[in-house]
Amino acid sequence: MSSAIMESQTSNVRSVRLTFSTAEEVHHGLDSAVNELIEAAVEDGNCGIRVTRHEPGAYTVALDESVPFGETYEDIAA
């Protein structure tokens, strides 16, 4: 089972924290979060999306001004 925590700035969602119990949930959960943030990125127009894996099963999907508009980058936190 997965859970998501929405962190917002003003009325727009800027990042989504996700935790997953099984590997099977990761793909669908991350796709859903990225799709949600695409809308916010289009409204912003100045940023792309960064997906960061913090540890097995723990991710953040966020708008990031260092990522070019229209792109999604993936990172693994050290």
C-alpha positions in Angstrom: 0.0 0.0 0.0 1.3 3.4 -0.8 0.8 6.8 0.8 1.3 10.3 -0.4 1.9 13.5 1.4 1.1 16.7 -0.5 3.3 19.7 0.3 1.9 22.9 -1.2 3.1 26.5 -1.6 0.1 28.8 -2.0 -2.7 27.0 -3.8 -0.5 24.9 -6.2 1.0 21.6 -5.3 4.8 22.0 -5.6 5.9 18.6 -4.4 4.6 15.1 -3.5 6.2 12.8 -1.0 5.5 9.1 -1.6 6.2 5.9 0.3 5.6 2.4 -1.1 5.4 -1.0 0.6 6.0 -3.0 -2.5 8.0 -2.6 -5.7 4.9 -3.1 -7.8 3.4 0.1 -6.5 6.3 2.3 -7.4 5.8 2.7 -11.2 2.1 3.6 -11.0 2.5 5.8 -8.0 5.4 7.8 -9.5 3.5 8.1 -12.8 0.5 9.5 -11.0 2.5 12.1 -9.1 4.4 13.2 -12.2 1.2 13.6 -14.1 -0.3 15.7 -11.3 2.8 18.0 -11.3 2.9 18.4 -15.0 -0.2 20.6 -14.7 1.5 22.8 -12.1 4.7 23.0 -14.2 2.6 24.2 -17.2 1.1 26.9 -15.1 4.5 27.9 -13.7 6.3 27.7 -17.1 9.7 28.1 -15.5 10.5 24.6 -14.2 10.6 20.9 -14.9 10.1 18.0 -12.6 12.6 16.2 -10.4 12.0 12.7 -9.0 14.3 11.8 -6.1 14.6 8.4 -4.5 15.6 8.9 -0.9 15.7 5.2 0.1 13.9 2.0 -1.0 10.2 2.9 -1.3 10.6 6.6 -0.4 10.4 9.3 -3.2 9.8 12.9 -3.7 8.4 14.3 -7.0 8.8 18.1 -7.1 8.8 21.1 -9.4 12.4 22.2 -9.8 13.6 25.4 -11.4 17.0 23.8 -12.1 15.2 21.3 -14.4 14.3 22.8 -17.8 10.6 23.2 -18.6 9.2 20.1 -20.2 11.8 17.7 -18.8 11.8 15.3 -15.9 15.0 14.3 -14.1 15.6 11.4 -11.8 18.0 11.4 -8.8 19.1 9.1 -6.1 19.8 10.9 -2.8 23.1 10.0 -1.3 
